[in-house]
Every structure is written in C-alpha cells, then in structure tokens.
Amino acid sequence: MSKVLSVNAGSSSLKFKLFDMSNEVILTEGIVERIGSDEAMFTIKVKQEKIKKIMAIKNYELAVSLLINSLTHHEIIYDLDEIKGIGHRVVHGGETFKGSVIINDDVIKQIGDLNDLAPLHNPVNLMGIKQFMSLLPNIPNVAVFDTSFHQTMTEDAYLYGVPYEWYELYGVRKYGFHGTSHKYVSTRVRQILNKDDAKIIICHLGNGASVCAVHGEKSIDTTMGFTPLAGLLMGTRCGDVDAAIIPYVMTKANKTLNEIEADLNKKSGLLGVSGLSNDSRDIEDGINGGNKRCRLAQDIFIRRIVSYISSYHVLLDGADAIAFTAGIGENSTRVREEVLSKLSVLGIKIDHEANKVRGSEQLISTSDSSVKCFIIPTNEEVIIARDVVKLIIKN
Ligand code: ADP
C-alpha cells in the first residue's frame, strides 16, 4: 500500500491528510491550530469521528511530533515506515520551480531564497518541511508550489506595464496562486468532458479568490498577481486597485506604507465595503435583511467575477466549461446564480434547480447552454499526494 501524507503548514496551524494512494482514499485528516499557545487545538478524524483535544502546543516541533505519534496511537497506521512520502504545500516557487520537486538541501536553499516574494508564507512552509525531515529522516519529502501551475503563462500575460528592469532585477511579474486547486478542478473537468484540450474557466471563490483560464493542462492567465492581493474582491483583500490610491491615502490619512498594506490585505474586500464581515454567509444574511452595504459588497464581488470570466472567454476563443470551487463557489447558490445570470448574453444558461446543491460535484447549466457550468469541490491535498506518487513512489 502506498500511503502518502499531505501537509499544509501555516503560521499557527498545520493541516494534514493521509491518503492511501492505491485508491486515493483518505485514511485520516486533521489540523493543529493555535500552535504556540497554551490552548492549542488538535483535531484528528478517526473512523469518521472527529477527536478534539485542547492542550499546550508550544512550537512547531511539538505540533509535528503530536501529529506523527497520533497516527500510530489511533492505529491509523502501525508503523511510520508505511508512509512512503510527504508532500508539502509551499506558497511561492517563483520562476525557479515550474513543477513539484523532491526536497534536498539545494531545494531548501532555493525556497529560502524566495522568502522575499512571500515573507508571510515561505518561511513557515520551510519550517514545517524541516520539522518533518528531522523527525522522520527516512521518509522522502516533496514540495508542491501554489505558483508552479501558472508558470505556463506567456510574457504578455505575466508582465506588468512597468519598467522592464523591475522584472529583471526584482522579479516583479504575475505569478498567480491557488495553482493546486486550479490544477485539480481543471483535471476533473477534462475528465468529465472527456476532452484533453478543453478550455476551462475556473472560479476559486473562498476567503481568497481567483479566476483562472486553462487550456488543456496549461494555465493561460489568472487574476492573482505578484501577490495574492490582486484580481477579485476577496474576504478581506481589495483585489485590483489603482496603485496611485496608495500614496494618496498615505498622505491624506497620515498612514505608513505598512499600515496601508495591512488595510488592503486585512480590512478591504467584502469586509471593507460592507463594514460588517468578510464571511460571504454574513453578507448574504445582510442582503436578505436589506443591508445596502452588503448588497454593494456583493455587487462589486460579482461584477469582477463576471468581468474576468468574460475576458477569459474571449482569451480562450470560447470556453468549453466554467467551474466553481472553494467555500463560496461550492456552497453559495446565490453567488453562482448572480454570476451566471449576468453571462446570458454569451448564451450561458443556468439550471436553477441543479444549482440548488451545496458542496457536491454537479452540472448546473441547461442542456442548451453555450458553455457547460459545473460545481467541482476542490481537493488540493490529493494533487499534492499525486505529485509525491509521481516523483517518489513511481521512480
Ligand atoms: P479559504 O480556504 O480561502 O480560507 P474557503 O474556501 O474555506 O476559504 O471559503 C471560505 C468562504 O466560504 C467564506 O466566505 C464562507 O462564508 C464561504 N462559505 C462557506 N459555506 C458557505 C455557504 N453555505 N454559503 C455561502 N458561503 C459559504
């Protein structure tokens, strides 16, 4: 049996899923939250039941050893040697990593060299990798990057209209994110359509959100950019703004660059416009209760999605499919309805009954719609585990 652990190390959390990759079945999954605190929380699923423990987990090393020990303690596996590989989500692979790689000392250095591009994420991802390597030295590790799926974009898609030296000297370009999700969803839609060169527009709508245009296996364009701040309006991120707003508000509000950056990342988006919440369920409740600012936040959110879908439909010379994924994309009947009804000029027709489902794979367009529309629940962890199998187990 080929068991593979897929891990996602965040600044204070560690998410994991253990797969049996002979059939891609999840053997267990869980999360360590609030690492560093006396009241950290460890959740693990054992035989369909969630076991939760609140305890002090002072550092990452303890979090990783807790996770590892619990796998044998709960008899999910009997020996740690059963794990044939560990796949790590790494946010930024820059231009260095065009695909997933087996981790060695060179790779660790190269990921560290990219810290400037993702200062909040890459150092934490690296710390996770190092802990697993030191606690399980005999198990190989693979890095899977959020950015590498988009390395197929051409220069005209990834370059900004800024001095070319910014790209040459500082790596200023569009990298794109959510790559593992866009890869999973596009692979699934190609399978459903039974069409290897399908043209697909994917709307990954979660707290972070991005749209991606995919042709065959290639990302052609995506809405996130140099950082995940660009593109759509998100839970707390602003998405696309005129860069001149930044110096203007700095002067007017007497704020520092760091404060403005925090405002754009943490106080904007659905939260900033509504003044109420970053959670789309609260926004929808607000709309139902007649809250105008919630309606406005939703209108901006929808307008940007519609505008990117239409632009990518043209870029792809006619998409075969549009797919919705992630928290909002999978669950919000209303968001999908509002987006697709605004695209009727393109011949896209939503099936209102089919669209009433939440969180399951489903065709939601009518048989005479010009483009097939789907809900495809994402599965980033399985993409990570598949790359481990490709790089380690099959070699
Ligand atoms: P991320 O992984 O980016 O943190 P998720 O993919 O978990 O985010 O998505 C979180 C978003 O999904 C939140 O805005 C949440 O309100 C939304 N969401 C989850 N369930 C529903 C639902 N039933 N209806 C509408 N929105 C939902």
Residues whose N, C-alpha, C, O or C-beta is under 5 A from the ligand:
A	BS01	ADP	L205 G206 N207 G208 N278 D279 S280 R281 A326 G327 I328 N331 S332
